[in-house]
């Protein structure tokens, strides 16, 4: 796996744990880290949420390649049957 894959995975775990804390304990770790009350947002918290969301999109695209051991998306040329 690429280093960016690892980073995206770590961010997804952190995001998942944050949502778990919100659901179970009504505690928003991101808000707490940036000094806000539960549910409040500012530029810093939006940046953190945005980075986690980008990691999710990246990982959603990369996951099939990671699971199959492929490193790149197939091109049209690779998808055509041999003549």
PyMOL Python script that loads the backbone (N, CA, C, O; Angstrom):
from pymol import cmd

cmd.read_pdbstr("""\
ATOM      1  N   UNK A   1       0.833  -1.189   0.000  1.00  0.00           N
ATOM      2  CA  UNK A   1       0.000   0.000   0.000  1.00  0.00           C
ATOM      3  C   UNK A   1       0.873   1.248   0.000  1.00  0.00           C
ATOM      4  O   UNK A   1       1.962   1.274   0.575  1.00  0.00           O
ATOM      5  N   UNK A   2       0.373   2.253  -0.647  1.00  0.00           N
ATOM      6  CA  UNK A   2       1.082   3.532  -0.727  1.00  0.00           C
ATOM      7  C   UNK A   2       0.981   4.269   0.607  1.00  0.00           C
ATOM      8  O   UNK A   2       0.048   4.032   1.374  1.00  0.00           O
ATOM      9  N   UNK A   3       1.932   5.159   0.890  1.00  0.00           N
ATOM     10  CA  UNK A   3       1.839   5.958   2.122  1.00  0.00           C
ATOM     11  C   UNK A   3       0.536   6.758   2.209  1.00  0.00           C
ATOM     12  O   UNK A   3      -0.020   6.926   3.294  1.00  0.00           O
ATOM     13  N   UNK A   4       0.052   7.249   1.067  1.00  0.00           N
ATOM     14  CA  UNK A   4      -1.204   7.993   1.067  1.00  0.00           C
ATOM     15  C   UNK A   4      -2.382   7.084   1.429  1.00  0.00           C
ATOM     16  O   UNK A   4      -3.349   7.534   2.042  1.00  0.00           O
ATOM     17  N   UNK A   5      -2.300   5.811   1.051  1.00  0.00           N
ATOM     18  CA  UNK A   5      -3.336   4.854   1.444  1.00  0.00           C
ATOM     19  C   UNK A   5      -3.366   4.701   2.965  1.00  0.00           C
ATOM     20  O   UNK A   5      -4.435   4.675   3.576  1.00  0.00           O
ATOM     21  N   UNK A   6      -2.198   4.602   3.556  1.00  0.00           N
ATOM     22  CA  UNK A   6      -2.103   4.490   5.012  1.00  0.00           C
ATOM     23  C   UNK A   6      -2.655   5.727   5.701  1.00  0.00           C
ATOM     24  O   UNK A   6      -3.402   5.622   6.674  1.00  0.00           O
ATOM     25  N   UNK A   7      -2.288   6.894   5.197  1.00  0.00           N
ATOM     26  CA  UNK A   7      -2.769   8.146   5.782  1.00  0.00           C
ATOM     27  C   UNK A   7      -4.289   8.231   5.687  1.00  0.00           C
ATOM     28  O   UNK A   7      -4.956   8.599   6.654  1.00  0.00           O
ATOM     29  N   UNK A   8      -4.829   7.893   4.531  1.00  0.00           N
ATOM     30  CA  UNK A   8      -6.291   7.910   4.364  1.00  0.00           C
ATOM     31  C   UNK A   8      -6.948   6.925   5.320  1.00  0.00           C
ATOM     32  O   UNK A   8      -7.979   7.236   5.915  1.00  0.00           O
ATOM     33  N   UNK A   9      -6.370   5.752   5.471  1.00  0.00           N
ATOM     34  CA  UNK A   9      -6.920   4.760   6.393  1.00  0.00           C
ATOM     35  C   UNK A   9      -6.911   5.237   7.835  1.00  0.00           C
ATOM     36  O   UNK A   9      -7.878   5.038   8.570  1.00  0.00           O
ATOM     37  N   UNK A  10      -5.820   5.864   8.234  1.00  0.00           N
ATOM     38  CA  UNK A  10      -5.721   6.390   9.603  1.00  0.00           C
ATOM     39  C   UNK A  10      -6.762   7.492   9.819  1.00  0.00           C
ATOM     40  O   UNK A  10      -7.423   7.530  10.858  1.00  0.00           O
ATOM     41  N   UNK A  11      -6.907   8.383   8.840  1.00  0.00           N
ATOM     42  CA  UNK A  11      -7.907   9.448   8.965  1.00  0.00           C
ATOM     43  C   UNK A  11      -9.324   8.874   9.033  1.00  0.00           C
ATOM     44  O   UNK A  11     -10.170   9.402   9.755  1.00  0.00           O
ATOM     45  N   UNK A  12      -9.584   7.810   8.296  1.00  0.00           N
ATOM     46  CA  UNK A  12     -10.906   7.186   8.350  1.00  0.00           C
ATOM     47  C   UNK A  12     -11.168   6.535   9.709  1.00  0.00           C
ATOM     48  O   UNK A  12     -12.287   6.586  10.218  1.00  0.00           O
ATOM     49  N   UNK A  13     -10.151   5.935  10.285  1.00  0.00           N
ATOM     50  CA  UNK A  13     -10.312   5.364  11.625  1.00  0.00           C
ATOM     51  C   UNK A  13     -10.601   6.477  12.632  1.00  0.00           C
ATOM     52  O   UNK A  13     -11.493   6.344  13.469  1.00  0.00           O
ATOM     53  N   UNK A  14      -9.853   7.565  12.552  1.00  0.00           N
ATOM     54  CA  UNK A  14     -10.081   8.695  13.463  1.00  0.00           C
ATOM     55  C   UNK A  14     -11.492   9.243  13.275  1.00  0.00           C
ATOM     56  O   UNK A  14     -12.189   9.513  14.253  1.00  0.00           O
ATOM     57  N   UNK A  15     -11.917   9.408  12.018  1.00  0.00           N
ATOM     58  CA  UNK A  15     -13.268   9.894  11.747  1.00  0.00           C
ATOM     59  C   UNK A  15     -14.328   8.943  12.262  1.00  0.00           C
ATOM     60  O   UNK A  15     -15.334   9.376  12.824  1.00  0.00           O
ATOM     61  N   UNK A  16     -14.111   7.656  12.075  1.00  0.00           N
ATOM     62  CA  UNK A  16     -15.058   6.662  12.580  1.00  0.00           C
ATOM     63  C   UNK A  16     -15.146   6.669  14.093  1.00  0.00           C
ATOM     64  O   UNK A  16     -16.234   6.561  14.659  1.00  0.00           O
ATOM     65  N   UNK A  17     -14.005   6.795  14.747  1.00  0.00           N
ATOM     66  CA  UNK A  17     -14.010   6.866  16.216  1.00  0.00           C
ATOM     67  C   UNK A  17     -14.728   8.122  16.691  1.00  0.00           C
ATOM     68  O   UNK A  17     -15.454   8.082  17.684  1.00  0.00           O
ATOM     69  N   UNK A  18     -14.532   9.234  15.996  1.00  0.00           N
ATOM     70  CA  UNK A  18     -15.221  10.466  16.369  1.00  0.00           C
ATOM     71  C   UNK A  18     -16.730  10.278  16.259  1.00  0.00           C
ATOM     72  O   UNK A  18     -17.469  10.654  17.169  1.00  0.00           O
ATOM     73  N   UNK A  19     -17.196   9.695  15.141  1.00  0.00           N
ATOM     74  CA  UNK A  19     -18.637   9.472  14.992  1.00  0.00           C
ATOM     75  C   UNK A  19     -19.156   8.480  16.031  1.00  0.00           C
ATOM     76  O   UNK A  19     -20.285   8.612  16.503  1.00  0.00           O
ATOM     77  N   UNK A  20     -18.352   7.504  16.385  1.00  0.00           N
ATOM     78  CA  UNK A  20     -18.751   6.580  17.453  1.00  0.00           C
ATOM     79  C   UNK A  20     -18.905   7.293  18.781  1.00  0.00           C
ATOM     80  O   UNK A  20     -19.853   7.032  19.521  1.00  0.00           O
ATOM     81  N   UNK A  21     -17.978   8.195  19.091  1.00  0.00           N
ATOM     82  CA  UNK A  21     -18.082   8.978  20.326  1.00  0.00           C
ATOM     83  C   UNK A  21     -19.315   9.878  20.304  1.00  0.00           C
ATOM     84  O   UNK A  21     -19.974  10.058  21.328  1.00  0.00           O
ATOM     85  N   UNK A  22     -19.625  10.443  19.137  1.00  0.00           N
ATOM     86  CA  UNK A  22     -20.821  11.283  19.018  1.00  0.00           C
ATOM     87  C   UNK A  22     -22.067  10.443  19.302  1.00  0.00           C
ATOM     88  O   UNK A  22     -22.963  10.882  20.023  1.00  0.00           O
ATOM     89  N   UNK A  23     -22.123   9.245  18.739  1.00  0.00           N
ATOM     90  CA  UNK A  23     -23.298   8.391  18.900  1.00  0.00           C
ATOM     91  C   UNK A  23     -23.431   7.835  20.310  1.00  0.00           C
ATOM     92  O   UNK A  23     -24.533   7.793  20.857  1.00  0.00           O
ATOM     93  N   UNK A  24     -22.333   7.412  20.898  1.00  0.00           N
ATOM     94  CA  UNK A  24     -22.388   6.729  22.191  1.00  0.00           C
ATOM     95  C   UNK A  24     -22.365   7.699  23.368  1.00  0.00           C
ATOM     96  O   UNK A  24     -23.123   7.538  24.324  1.00  0.00           O
ATOM     97  N   UNK A  25     -21.498   8.702  23.300  1.00  0.00           N
ATOM     98  CA  UNK A  25     -21.272   9.557  24.468  1.00  0.00           C
ATOM     99  C   UNK A  25     -21.639  11.017  24.246  1.00  0.00           C
ATOM    100  O   UNK A  25     -21.430  11.845  25.133  1.00  0.00           O
ATOM    101  N   UNK A  26     -22.184  11.350  23.069  1.00  0.00           N
ATOM    102  CA  UNK A  26     -22.480  12.742  22.731  1.00  0.00           C
ATOM    103  C   UNK A  26     -21.253  13.627  22.988  1.00  0.00           C
ATOM    104  O   UNK A  26     -21.344  14.699  23.586  1.00  0.00           O
ATOM    105  N   UNK A  27     -20.112  13.136  22.514  1.00  0.00           N
ATOM    106  CA  UNK A  27     -18.846  13.838  22.663  1.00  0.00           C
ATOM    107  C   UNK A  27     -18.208  13.979  21.290  1.00  0.00           C
ATOM    108  O   UNK A  27     -17.945  12.978  20.625  1.00  0.00           O
ATOM    109  N   UNK A  28     -17.958  15.202  20.861  1.00  0.00           N
ATOM    110  CA  UNK A  28     -17.348  15.478  19.566  1.00  0.00           C
ATOM    111  C   UNK A  28     -15.866  15.756  19.782  1.00  0.00           C
ATOM    112  O   UNK A  28     -15.483  16.837  20.228  1.00  0.00           O
ATOM    113  N   UNK A  29     -15.041  14.768  19.461  1.00  0.00           N
ATOM    114  CA  UNK A  29     -13.603  14.881  19.683  1.00  0.00           C
ATOM    115  C   UNK A  29     -12.992  16.034  18.890  1.00  0.00           C
ATOM    116  O   UNK A  29     -12.128  16.747  19.402  1.00  0.00           O
ATOM    117  N   UNK A  30     -13.429  16.222  17.652  1.00  0.00           N
ATOM    118  CA  UNK A  30     -12.890  17.306  16.827  1.00  0.00           C
ATOM    119  C   UNK A  30     -13.210  18.657  17.455  1.00  0.00           C
ATOM    120  O   UNK A  30     -12.339  19.521  17.557  1.00  0.00           O
ATOM    121  N   UNK A  31     -14.455  18.840  17.874  1.00  0.00           N
ATOM    122  CA  UNK A  31     -14.829  20.106  18.523  1.00  0.00           C
ATOM    123  C   UNK A  31     -13.999  20.312  19.782  1.00  0.00           C
ATOM    124  O   UNK A  31     -13.534  21.422  20.042  1.00  0.00           O
ATOM    125  N   UNK A  32     -13.810  19.270  20.556  1.00  0.00           N
ATOM    126  CA  UNK A  32     -13.033  19.368  21.791  1.00  0.00           C
ATOM    127  C   UNK A  32     -11.581  19.754  21.494  1.00  0.00           C
ATOM    128  O   UNK A  32     -11.001  20.584  22.195  1.00  0.00           O
ATOM    129  N   UNK A  33     -10.994  19.148  20.450  1.00  0.00           N
ATOM    130  CA  UNK A  33      -9.600  19.432  20.099  1.00  0.00           C
ATOM    131  C   UNK A  33      -9.413  20.903  19.739  1.00  0.00           C
ATOM    132  O   UNK A  33      -8.407  21.510  20.105  1.00  0.00           O
ATOM    133  N   UNK A  34     -10.384  21.477  19.020  1.00  0.00           N
ATOM    134  CA  UNK A  34     -10.243  22.878  18.601  1.00  0.00           C
ATOM    135  C   UNK A  34     -10.886  23.845  19.587  1.00  0.00           C
ATOM    136  O   UNK A  34     -10.996  25.037  19.298  1.00  0.00           O
ATOM    137  N   UNK A  35     -11.313  23.348  20.749  1.00  0.00           N
ATOM    138  CA  UNK A  35     -11.801  24.211  21.819  1.00  0.00           C
ATOM    139  C   UNK A  35     -13.237  24.678  21.678  1.00  0.00           C
ATOM    140  O   UNK A  35     -13.580  25.773  22.123  1.00  0.00           O
ATOM    141  N   UNK A  36     -14.082  23.858  21.061  1.00  0.00           N
ATOM    142  CA  UNK A  36     -15.486  24.226  20.879  1.00  0.00           C
ATOM    143  C   UNK A  36     -16.407  23.312  21.675  1.00  0.00           C
ATOM    144  O   UNK A  36     -15.991  22.267  22.174  1.00  0.00           O
ATOM    145  N   UNK A  37     -17.642  23.719  21.781  1.00  0.00           N
ATOM    146  CA  UNK A  37     -18.674  22.901  22.413  1.00  0.00           C
ATOM    147  C   UNK A  37     -19.174  21.868  21.400  1.00  0.00           C
ATOM    148  O   UNK A  37     -18.938  22.000  20.199  1.00  0.00           O
ATOM    149  N   UNK A  38     -19.854  20.859  21.889  1.00  0.00           N
ATOM    150  CA  UNK A  38     -20.414  19.805  21.047  1.00  0.00           C
ATOM    151  C   UNK A  38     -21.287  20.407  19.947  1.00  0.00           C
ATOM    152  O   UNK A  38     -22.187  21.200  20.224  1.00  0.00           O
ATOM    153  N   UNK A  39     -21.016  20.027  18.709  1.00  0.00           N
ATOM    154  CA  UNK A  39     -21.822  20.479  17.587  1.00  0.00           C
ATOM    155  C   UNK A  39     -21.414  21.808  16.984  1.00  0.00           C
ATOM    156  O   UNK A  39     -21.879  22.152  15.898  1.00  0.00           O
ATOM    157  N   UNK A  40     -20.562  22.564  17.654  1.00  0.00           N
ATOM    158  CA  UNK A  40     -20.119  23.854  17.118  1.00  0.00           C
ATOM    159  C   UNK A  40     -19.014  23.623  16.091  1.00  0.00           C
ATOM    160  O   UNK A  40     -18.263  22.651  16.176  1.00  0.00           O
ATOM    161  N   UNK A  41     -18.930  24.524  15.130  1.00  0.00           N
ATOM    162  CA  UNK A  41     -17.886  24.418  14.111  1.00  0.00           C
ATOM    163  C   UNK A  41     -17.197  25.767  13.915  1.00  0.00           C
ATOM    164  O   UNK A  41     -17.787  26.824  14.137  1.00  0.00           O
ATOM    165  N   UNK A  42     -15.963  25.705  13.503  1.00  0.00           N
ATOM    166  CA  UNK A  42     -15.217  26.897  13.087  1.00  0.00           C
ATOM    167  C   UNK A  42     -14.340  26.485  11.910  1.00  0.00           C
ATOM    168  O   UNK A  42     -14.465  25.368  11.408  1.00  0.00           O
ATOM    169  N   UNK A  43     -13.473  27.354  11.476  1.00  0.00           N
ATOM    170  CA  UNK A  43     -12.639  27.067  10.305  1.00  0.00           C
ATOM    171  C   UNK A  43     -11.774  25.827  10.542  1.00  0.00           C
ATOM    172  O   UNK A  43     -11.654  24.978   9.659  1.00  0.00           O
ATOM    173  N   UNK A  44     -11.176  25.720  11.716  1.00  0.00           N
ATOM    174  CA  UNK A  44     -10.291  24.588  12.010  1.00  0.00           C
ATOM    175  C   UNK A  44     -11.059  23.265  11.990  1.00  0.00           C
ATOM    176  O   UNK A  44     -10.598  22.289  11.397  1.00  0.00           O
ATOM    177  N   UNK A  45     -12.226  23.228  12.634  1.00  0.00           N
ATOM    178  CA  UNK A  45     -12.988  21.978  12.658  1.00  0.00           C
ATOM    179  C   UNK A  45     -13.503  21.618  11.271  1.00  0.00           C
ATOM    180  O   UNK A  45     -13.527  20.442  10.906  1.00  0.00           O
ATOM    181  N   UNK A  46     -13.918  22.622  10.489  1.00  0.00           N
ATOM    182  CA  UNK A  46     -14.358  22.342   9.116  1.00  0.00           C
ATOM    183  C   UNK A  46     -13.204  21.804   8.275  1.00  0.00           C
ATOM    184  O   UNK A  46     -13.405  20.932   7.430  1.00  0.00           O
ATOM    185  N   UNK A  47     -12.014  22.314   8.500  1.00  0.00           N
ATOM    186  CA  UNK A  47     -10.844  21.815   7.787  1.00  0.00           C
ATOM    187  C   UNK A  47     -10.597  20.348   8.137  1.00  0.00           C
ATOM    188  O   UNK A  47     -10.340  19.531   7.253  1.00  0.00           O
ATOM    189  N   UNK A  48     -10.674  20.020   9.412  1.00  0.00           N
ATOM    190  CA  UNK A  48     -10.475  18.631   9.839  1.00  0.00           C
ATOM    191  C   UNK A  48     -11.547  17.736   9.224  1.00  0.00           C
ATOM    192  O   UNK A  48     -11.228  16.681   8.677  1.00  0.00           O
ATOM    193  N   UNK A  49     -12.807  18.140   9.307  1.00  0.00           N
ATOM    194  CA  UNK A  49     -13.886  17.343   8.728  1.00  0.00           C
ATOM    195  C   UNK A  49     -13.697  17.193   7.221  1.00  0.00           C
ATOM    196  O   UNK A  49     -13.947  16.122   6.667  1.00  0.00           O
ATOM    197  N   UNK A  50     -13.259  18.254   6.561  1.00  0.00           N
ATOM    198  CA  UNK A  50     -13.037  18.206   5.120  1.00  0.00           C
ATOM    199  C   UNK A  50     -11.919  17.262   4.732  1.00  0.00           C
ATOM    200  O   UNK A  50     -12.043  16.527   3.751  1.00  0.00           O
ATOM    201  N   UNK A  51     -10.829  17.268   5.483  1.00  0.00           N
ATOM    202  CA  UNK A  51      -9.709  16.368   5.206  1.00  0.00           C
ATOM    203  C   UNK A  51     -10.143  14.918   5.393  1.00  0.00           C
ATOM    204  O   UNK A  51      -9.777  14.054   4.596  1.00  0.00           O
ATOM    205  N   UNK A  52     -10.914  14.647   6.432  1.00  0.00           N
ATOM    206  CA  UNK A  52     -11.418  13.287   6.654  1.00  0.00           C
ATOM    207  C   UNK A  52     -12.345  12.874   5.509  1.00  0.00           C
ATOM    208  O   UNK A  52     -12.291  11.731   5.054  1.00  0.00           O
ATOM    209  N   UNK A  53     -13.186  13.782   5.044  1.00  0.00           N
ATOM    210  CA  UNK A  53     -14.073  13.481   3.918  1.00  0.00           C
ATOM    211  C   UNK A  53     -13.273  13.201   2.645  1.00  0.00           C
ATOM    212  O   UNK A  53     -13.602  12.277   1.902  1.00  0.00           O
ATOM    213  N   UNK A  54     -12.233  13.985   2.389  1.00  0.00           N
ATOM    214  CA  UNK A  54     -11.378  13.725   1.225  1.00  0.00           C
ATOM    215  C   UNK A  54     -10.689  12.364   1.337  1.00  0.00           C
ATOM    216  O   UNK A  54     -10.534  11.654   0.343  1.00  0.00           O
ATOM    217  N   UNK A  55     -10.280  12.011   2.550  1.00  0.00           N
ATOM    218  CA  UNK A  55      -9.670  10.702   2.765  1.00  0.00           C
ATOM    219  C   UNK A  55     -10.670   9.594   2.445  1.00  0.00           C
ATOM    220  O   UNK A  55     -10.295   8.568   1.878  1.00  0.00           O
ATOM    221  N   UNK A  56     -11.929   9.789   2.799  1.00  0.00           N
ATOM    222  CA  UNK A  56     -12.963   8.793   2.511  1.00  0.00           C
ATOM    223  C   UNK A  56     -13.163   8.625   1.007  1.00  0.00           C
ATOM    224  O   UNK A  56     -13.273   7.501   0.516  1.00  0.00           O
ATOM    225  N   UNK A  57     -13.210   9.736   0.279  1.00  0.00           N
ATOM    226  CA  UNK A  57     -13.373   9.667  -1.179  1.00  0.00           C
ATOM    227  C   UNK A  57     -12.166   8.980  -1.804  1.00  0.00           C
ATOM    228  O   UNK A  57     -12.322   8.102  -2.652  1.00  0.00           O
ATOM    229  N   UNK A  58     -10.972   9.371  -1.395  1.00  0.00           N
ATOM    230  CA  UNK A  58      -9.748   8.764  -1.904  1.00  0.00           C
ATOM    231  C   UNK A  58      -9.750   7.258  -1.642  1.00  0.00           C
ATOM    232  O   UNK A  58      -9.466   6.468  -2.542  1.00  0.00           O
ATOM    233  N   UNK A  59     -10.068   6.865  -0.410  1.00  0.00           N
ATOM    234  CA  UNK A  59     -10.016   5.463  -0.046  1.00  0.00           C
ATOM    235  C   UNK A  59     -11.100   4.672  -0.763  1.00  0.00           C
ATOM    236  O   UNK A  59     -10.881   3.511  -1.109  1.00  0.00           O
ATOM    237  N   UNK A  60     -12.259   5.269  -0.993  1.00  0.00           N
ATOM    238  CA  UNK A  60     -13.332   4.593  -1.719  1.00  0.00           C
ATOM    239  C   UNK A  60     -12.895   4.267  -3.150  1.00  0.00           C
ATOM    240  O   UNK A  60     -13.247   3.216  -3.687  1.00  0.00           O
ATOM    241  N   UNK A  61     -12.129   5.170  -3.760  1.00  0.00           N
ATOM    242  CA  UNK A  61     -11.627   4.935  -5.116  1.00  0.00           C
ATOM    243  C   UNK A  61     -10.502   3.906  -5.099  1.00  0.00           C
ATOM    244  O   UNK A  61     -10.440   3.046  -5.979  1.00  0.00           O
ATOM    245  N   UNK A  62      -9.629   3.981  -4.127  1.00  0.00           N
ATOM    246  CA  UNK A  62      -8.450   3.102  -4.072  1.00  0.00           C
ATOM    247  C   UNK A  62      -8.739   1.707  -3.531  1.00  0.00           C
ATOM    248  O   UNK A  62      -7.998   0.773  -3.837  1.00  0.00           O
ATOM    249  N   UNK A  63      -9.789   1.540  -2.741  1.00  0.00           N
ATOM    250  CA  UNK A  63     -10.028   0.265  -2.070  1.00  0.00           C
ATOM    251  C   UNK A  63     -10.098  -0.928  -3.026  1.00  0.00           C
ATOM    252  O   UNK A  63      -9.470  -1.949  -2.745  1.00  0.00           O
ATOM    253  N   UNK A  64     -10.826  -0.851  -4.134  1.00  0.00           N
ATOM    254  CA  UNK A  64     -10.826  -2.016  -5.038  1.00  0.00           C
ATOM    255  C   UNK A  64      -9.428  -2.383  -5.532  1.00  0.00           C
ATOM    256  O   UNK A  64      -9.109  -3.563  -5.674  1.00  0.00           O
ATOM    257  N   UNK A  65      -8.596  -1.375  -5.794  1.00  0.00           N
ATOM    258  CA  UNK A  65      -7.235  -1.648  -6.263  1.00  0.00           C
ATOM    259  C   UNK A  65      -6.385  -2.252  -5.145  1.00  0.00           C
ATOM    260  O   UNK A  65      -5.562  -3.134  -5.391  1.00  0.00           O
ATOM    261  N   UNK A  66      -6.587  -1.779  -3.929  1.00  0.00           N
ATOM    262  CA  UNK A  66      -5.835  -2.319  -2.794  1.00  0.00           C
ATOM    263  C   UNK A  66      -6.215  -3.772  -2.565  1.00  0.00           C
ATOM    264  O   UNK A  66      -5.346  -4.614  -2.338  1.00  0.00           O
ATOM    265  N   UNK A  67      -7.502  -4.070  -2.622  1.00  0.00           N
ATOM    266  CA  UNK A  67      -7.981  -5.436  -2.368  1.00  0.00           C
ATOM    267  C   UNK A  67      -7.542  -6.419  -3.440  1.00  0.00           C
ATOM    268  O   UNK A  67      -7.308  -7.591  -3.147  1.00  0.00           O
ATOM    269  N   UNK A  68      -7.428  -5.956  -4.681  1.00  0.00           N
ATOM    270  CA  UNK A  68      -7.028  -6.857  -5.761  1.00  0.00           C
ATOM    271  C   UNK A  68      -5.524  -6.847  -6.013  1.00  0.00           C
ATOM    272  O   UNK A  68      -5.024  -7.628  -6.822  1.00  0.00           O
ATOM    273  N   UNK A  69      -4.813  -5.978  -5.334  1.00  0.00           N
ATOM    274  CA  UNK A  69      -3.367  -5.908  -5.508  1.00  0.00           C
ATOM    275  C   UNK A  69      -2.925  -5.092  -6.702  1.00  0.00           C
ATOM    276  O   UNK A  69      -1.733  -5.045  -7.005  1.00  0.00           O
ATOM    277  N   UNK A  70      -3.865  -4.440  -7.395  1.00  0.00           N
ATOM    278  CA  UNK A  70      -3.522  -3.587  -8.533  1.00  0.00           C
ATOM    279  C   UNK A  70      -3.141  -2.214  -8.015  1.00  0.00           C
ATOM    280  O   UNK A  70      -3.649  -1.770  -6.985  1.00  0.00           O
ATOM    281  N   UNK A  71      -2.252  -1.544  -8.721  1.00  0.00           N
ATOM    282  CA  UNK A  71      -1.785  -0.241  -8.267  1.00  0.00           C
ATOM    283  C   UNK A  71      -2.381   0.921  -9.043  1.00  0.00           C
ATOM    284  O   UNK A  71      -2.316   2.061  -8.583  1.00  0.00           O
ATOM    285  N   UNK A  72      -2.964   0.661 -10.216  1.00  0.00           N
ATOM    286  CA  UNK A  72      -3.517   1.745 -11.016  1.00  0.00           C
ATOM    287  C   UNK A  72      -4.889   1.353 -11.548  1.00  0.00           C
ATOM    288  O   UNK A  72      -5.251   0.177 -11.577  1.00  0.00           O
ATOM    289  N   UNK A  73      -5.634   2.354 -11.963  1.00  0.00           N
ATOM    290  CA  UNK A  73      -6.918   2.111 -12.602  1.00  0.00           C
ATOM    291  C   UNK A  73      -6.654   1.652 -14.032  1.00  0.00           C
ATOM    292  O   UNK A  73      -5.797   2.211 -14.717  1.00  0.00           O
ATOM    293  N   UNK A  74      -7.384   0.642 -14.480  1.00  0.00           N
ATOM    294  CA  UNK A  74      -7.191   0.120 -15.831  1.00  0.00           C
ATOM    295  C   UNK A  74      -7.572   1.164 -16.870  1.00  0.00           C
ATOM    296  O   UNK A  74      -8.563   1.879 -16.720  1.00  0.00           O
ATOM    297  N   UNK A  75      -6.780   1.239 -17.910  1.00  0.00           N
ATOM    298  CA  UNK A  75      -7.104   2.135 -19.014  1.00  0.00           C
ATOM    299  C   UNK A  75      -7.997   1.407 -20.001  1.00  0.00           C
ATOM    300  O   UNK A  75      -8.144   0.188 -19.921  1.00  0.00           O
ATOM    301  N   UNK A  76      -8.594   2.140 -20.929  1.00  0.00           N
ATOM    302  CA  UNK A  76      -9.444   1.513 -21.942  1.00  0.00           C
ATOM    303  C   UNK A  76      -8.662   0.476 -22.735  1.00  0.00           C
ATOM    304  O   UNK A  76      -9.198  -0.579 -23.076  1.00  0.00           O
ATOM    305  N   UNK A  77      -7.396   0.769 -23.031  1.00  0.00           N
ATOM    306  CA  UNK A  77      -6.566  -0.160 -23.793  1.00  0.00           C
ATOM    307  C   UNK A  77      -6.441  -1.477 -23.040  1.00  0.00           C
ATOM    308  O   UNK A  77      -6.496  -2.542 -23.654  1.00  0.00           O
ATOM    309  N   UNK A  78      -6.276  -1.424 -21.735  1.00  0.00           N
ATOM    310  CA  UNK A  78      -6.127  -2.652 -20.944  1.00  0.00           C
ATOM    311  C   UNK A  78      -7.435  -3.424 -20.854  1.00  0.00           C
ATOM    312  O   UNK A  78      -7.418  -4.637 -20.648  1.00  0.00           O
ATOM    313  N   UNK A  79      -8.569  -2.742 -21.003  1.00  0.00           N
ATOM    314  CA  UNK A  79      -9.853  -3.400 -20.870  1.00  0.00           C
ATOM    315  C   UNK A  79     -10.333  -4.060 -22.164  1.00  0.00           C
ATOM    316  O   UNK A  79     -11.240  -4.892 -22.129  1.00  0.00           O
ATOM    317  N   UNK A  80      -9.729  -3.698 -23.321  1.00  0.00           N
ATOM    318  CA  UNK A  80     -10.141  -4.277 -24.592  1.00  0.00           C
ATOM    319  C   UNK A  80      -9.639  -5.716 -24.699  1.00  0.00           C
ATOM    320  O   UNK A  80      -8.516  -6.023 -24.300  1.00  0.00           O
ATOM    321  N   UNK A  81     -10.487  -6.594 -25.244  1.00  0.00           N
ATOM    322  CA  UNK A  81     -10.015  -7.977 -25.446  1.00  0.00           C
ATOM    323  C   UNK A  81      -8.951  -8.028 -26.544  1.00  0.00           C
ATOM    324  O   UNK A  81      -8.943  -7.199 -27.454  1.00  0.00           O
ATOM    325  N   UNK A  82      -8.085  -8.981 -26.447  1.00  0.00           N
ATOM    326  CA  UNK A  82      -7.016  -9.139 -27.448  1.00  0.00           C
ATOM    327  C   UNK A  82      -7.639  -9.532 -28.784  1.00  0.00           C
ATOM    328  O   UNK A  82      -8.596 -10.304 -28.843  1.00  0.00           O
ATOM    329  N   UNK A  83      -7.067  -8.980 -29.857  1.00  0.00           N
ATOM    330  CA  UNK A  83      -7.604  -9.267 -31.204  1.00  0.00           C
ATOM    331  C   UNK A  83      -7.088 -10.564 -31.737  1.00  0.00           C
ATOM    332  O   UNK A  83      -7.437 -10.956 -32.850  1.00  0.00           O
TER     333      UNK A  83
END
""", "prot")
cmd.dss("prot")
cmd.show_as("cartoon", "prot")
cmd.util.cbc("prot")
cmd.orient("prot")
